[in-house]
């Protein structure tokens, strides 16, 4: 394998996706590293480092267009064309992830099955990968010299990360963990905020910095679909330690758009059913109307008293009957050629998600303060992501945290994840993370009469066994270094086993005795190939299973205890719901 000379990052987002690359120069300081983003895309309204995460598909599922070009062709199509326009499909990869409000309006994309969503992700990643590869090759590099980094939400579980890696490999990215890194979105955003030199806004006294060893800060990555929050401490050697337990939820800006559709737009035309009829007749015009709201909301402030005016496309205007036009005029003081959004209505749309975001921030701040004990001083909150550009969201967070924390917004927060991922691919800066769950494996151990549940007893070759015992690898919240491996020894129960099959479980509690306890869930299974040692006595078939929890993805290896030779092993995750 050739030495990697280029680091290429792909920030795959709910609303937009982009790529950027940089030279891996170990002698160059990260503050001087040149990041090269793609700024122009076909049919893009204005230069921006992200293309639209959207696909246009034929009736047979073939890809017709992607990104802004997909939207343009959909808007220009013949009304009777049998084509499908999909966006925000990233959300369907993890339908139950995070701490979302059960009353939150569901996005249409969330109704896509996760299997289909994975196929859509592969289609999109294939196009973005081909574009990035083509550009980098023009600069004189070959494919084997590129190290890729793909971003994922920190709130995602192991199964969702496994889905994303598979989708990326199916799209053409390298099937090699050393050449295809997965990175947590708020974590790489933290790298960007540090490199950018962002500081608190106050102009007097000592202004907080994120680079000084000992500085502690919370990163709130607010995107189109999800909000991810983690906390870090800067340590010597320009490294980071994760000090919070990641939390997140589906509180992104796409839910504000959906609230606009259901609570503001639909009533203007008489009812949601009437609005659906219009949407069926003129789907591209309705899409354009929502996009105009998307533009208008980016300038809406928490204290704004002026109405928002959104022009109604002529295609929709032609669909309005007298009843719909009367309903529109009645709700808008006689105005029937525009959608007039009152400030209180806009605030209600934002408040679909803002309380959830504030609760997540409070939760993480509480975790940080518990670790600080009674130390004085304010906490730092770094706000990044496309939704982080919203004046309304910034105002509400500032009001909520008044006197408790200072807010830092780095330059261009919408590119924090993309640029941070490029820095991360050049030089991962995290030294340690905190275990997200208590992880362990199911083992069959000697049955303890009067202690172990009777239903767990099975007959072993030499004595009765309890087949639901939890064998701990790491505890929730435990600090784990990036290169730290935890090793346990396992032996087959029966002779002539070709495979040692071990179920992997996880629990939010620190102490677990049995895998059947209510909050202990099976997350996957581990298969160790024993074919090479079947000829040995059963007592010599023991294997050492090592797992690594400090990386973005759990890694596993297995070796013979008798000889130290490695044996084939695979770890497959499964959905929790």
Order of alpha helices (4+ residues) and beta strands (2+ residues): beta-beta-beta-beta-beta-beta-alpha-beta-alpha-beta-alpha-beta-alpha-beta-beta-beta-beta-alpha-alpha-alpha-beta-alpha-alpha-beta-alpha-alpha-beta-alpha-beta-alpha-beta-beta-beta-beta-beta-beta-beta-beta-beta-beta-beta
